[in-house]
Each structure stands twice: as C-alpha cells, then as structure tokens.
C-alpha cells in the first residue's frame, strides 16, 4: 500500500523564466513545503567557489582577529562557538558553530566594521551581499505574480518595493562554519538547533549535506541534499526557504518550515568540516506588516485572523525581527 504521507520532493524552479507558470509553481512550492531549489540565479560556479574560499580563510584566522568585531544587538559581527541558541526550549547549550554576519549601517549602506581579513575583501563581500539581495527580490517578483497581487496596489512590484537594498533593513549576509567533531555521537549532535528563519526568505549556498527540514507532510526530519547544476559553469541550485515574517505577512499562505543542521552519520564520523553561506532577506525596517493585497491571502486571512494588533496598528518589520533576536541571544529590552 502506498504511504499517503509520502514526502514530496523539493521543486527545482528556474527563476530566469518570466511567465505565470513559473510564478505559480513558486507559490505552490512555497505554500507546500516552504523549501525549494532555484536555478537561473545568475551565480556561476566560480562566484560561489570564490565566496566559500573567502569564508574558509576568514574562519581560519586567529580568534582574536575574528573577535575584533563581535556580534552586537544590531545582529552584525562575529558569533563564536556555542553562542547561538536557535532552539531555546530544548537546547542545553549553544550551537557548535561559528558565524559572521554582515548587515547594513544606519543609512542603509554596507560600511559596517569588519575584522581585518574581511576588511581587506570588503569589495567582494559587498558584491556578494548585493547579488544575493537581487536574487531575493527576483523571487519576490515571481511570488507576487503567483499570488495575483492587485495591480492597483502595485502588482508584482508590491513585495519588491518593500525590499529596497538602499534602505535599512534586517537583511544579513552570513558566513557559517561547523567544525568537524568526530568524537560526538552522530545520532544526537545537532549543529544548528531546530528553528524557523526570521525574515522574508532565505538563500542558502551549500557544498555538502547536513540541512534537514521537518516535513509538514510526513512530520519527519527530511534531508535536503546538495545537488549539482545541470547547466555547465552555473552554480549548484540554491536552496530557498520562506521565513516567518513572510508567512505572517501572507496570513500563512506561504509556509515557514522548521529546519536544522545535523550531519549525516558518514559525515559526522569522518570529522569533516561544513561551511555554508546564507542570505537572509528582510523588508525595510519601517514596513508595516499589513496583509498582502491578494485575494489568495484575503481568503486565508478570514480563517487565520488579521495581522492588526489590538490597537489596530501593524507590527513593523523591525519589531518582528527584534523579538526573534532577543530570544536567540538572550538580549533584553525588546
């Protein structure tokens, strides 16, 4: 007998195509698993290889150098081993990983302080940040078309115009390093605790397995494999997932799924390191999270409630982010 909860495979969607069929396929994937692969991003294999080389060389730097720009309450800087607690309800210690976040300055530029090694490669990090942002905006244009956002309200530009790269937002380019820990039990060692992402959507560059999603269909942890591109010279398909803010914004139409990083047994036992690069796309800080003007979203909102707060106002993108960061790092005052 066929399992009625058989796991759907992640869709691979070519975002270079500019048609309604592609847009609706993207919405379907985003509303089913909330995770999908994209091709046609414009990144080449060399672009991605150069970015990973930059990341690896940075994490090989002395700790004192990396800690010269420590993570702050604006979410910019170096996060050391075991600092982050992505699953605070069940984790007894922080995640065994290092990270460096690159955020915007108060004027929306990319001039925030960097440790010496990254400072010497500021042009490359800035270019990578902006390229990732452009890919994220392209996905938003397709999602807006697939949601049939009212033309009078802005149509397929409605989401994109709320993600202006020149205006201050919570968007972050993050380099991640998971040191190999061969002595740890591969069945219990979690590298990044179970969580959902905070913002609009997330782009993931990976070169090895480790990411798992808690399937909304099977309710089981399911690996998201690393796959190669079918186009010579092109980057491997990027993994994209919908994050909490966009799920809230769309009245739950677009799904933000729980995920974690847990090395497969053979990788854990080999002691191999894992590197990944992530771009977290957020709207401008001042954007109110009023319901998206789409009949699809309106229909869902009648069952799941309004985005309005008790006083009738709407939470802003910044307020939404601050609450999540406070929980992750234990910061007070939000």
Helices and strands as residue ranges (DSSP letters): E 12-14, H 20-32, E 35-39, H 45-59, H 63-66, E 77-79, E 98-102, H 116-119, H 122-146, G 151-153, G 155-157, G 160-162, E 172-178, E 192-195, E 201-206, E 211-214, E 221-223, E 238-242, H 244-249, E 259-261, H 265-270, E 274-281, H 295-304, H 317-329
